[in-house]
Amino acid sequence: MDLSSEKLQRILSKYKFHDVAIDELQKIYRIHPGIVPSAGTYTFSDHTQKDLVRLLGNIPVQYGGRSYNFPIELWLMDSFPFTPPICLLRPTSNMFIREGKHVDGGGRIHLPELHNWDYPKSSVVSLLAEMIVKFEEHPPLSSKSNVDNKDPHDLLAFVSNIQINNGGSSHQEQMNKKVSVIGGGDLGMASVMSVLSKCNVDKLVFIDVNDSSTKGGSTDLEIFRLPQVEVSRDLSASAGSRVVVVTANAWSDKSYVSVVQTNVDLYRGIIPNLARYSPKAVLIIASQPVDIMTHVAWRQSGLPPTQVIGAGCNLDSQRLSHILDINLNTHKPAWVIGELSDNKVAVMSSSSVQLEIAAGSNSTKPLLDRAFGMMKTRGQQSWSVGLSIADIADSVLMNKMKTHSVSTLAQGWGGIGAEVFLSLPCLMGSNGSTRLAGVSLGQEEDAKLRQSVASLCSLMGQLRM
């Protein structure tokens, strides 16, 4: 591998972990000698540019008994290998991208390892191995050809996505829009009514959990018989859901750790069954404390972290953006991130169109602090949390790829090494969540996040899963 070019050396010299990055490049070359590093200039979505190392080459993909070379491009951030690369498909002129589970219409690649990046457990070598496996399951590229001269393998790939149903056909991507809400009380009822108002659902199942201290409301729903609503006390009624909202809590007059442990015990009888009945569902956790209970739900479910998220700071983020937009005339996306506690912090994008968090600056902090102050009088009532949950559910059902600040596995984000769940900006779509890349925060904001990581890890260590 040739790293001797002056421009490549100059760019590498600016990498925060220069020696480690070079070691990783050597490992990539030993396994994939055809993937070559070069110097390049990456253009972000806000049109800013940065000189970075990029990797260009092909990966071999077996499909239909034949081998194909898929051209890829990887951009290594200057904090590589502690942050994941930006991965893109680069189709040739006779290829087109088949948007799907792991690749969007622009060729951006989304894989579980990118979402859960945690160096040194994660590496480009293991990422490429996962990429090959996923692309062999769902090939994201096809060759361009006339309809009368279709490659039979392209036709096979298309036919494999067709299901015969009642004498007709429907594409697998036309997923059902069934939603289940688990747990009664004010929040459960608020979630039901908000989802019915906001979302285009095929069916909504409301399951009142007997052991939950938030039970109640099912009788009224049974009396008034809302259309498309089924009331049940059996978790099996949730089977085949696209979205499952869990609001159940088991509060009691005990110490805080004991109360949380009671919720963990309650979840043990709920979450594994929900995952078994709806293995492709996105779980939205609203039980408290939300960051801990989302972590617990992920562990108990056995589902990928992309499918288990918490309502987290989504409500605060929507309020923050509204205040900045309406009251302060600042038309830029902003989010509240971190633990749902006094340690949460605000971040803002650098432009009205950017979907990547900008590093904090002296110019944005006073504005965010002022907006935060205006939010303090607004509590988290059940109906407002219910509206927030419905907003997230709608993004999943409609595959909106809208950015929400939801509680997600934060390991590997912004240098966080611990297994912990925090609210971070994520694109929410039909396959669940995709985290936006981490950034360098200000000293005060970074300290708050680190404090949250320590306290959440301490509490998780005291719980019996």
Summary of the structure (lengths in Angstrom):
residues: 465
radius of gyration: 23.4
end to end distance: 47.4
largest distance: 76.1
contacts: 1533
relative contact order: 0.10
helix: 37%
strand: 24%
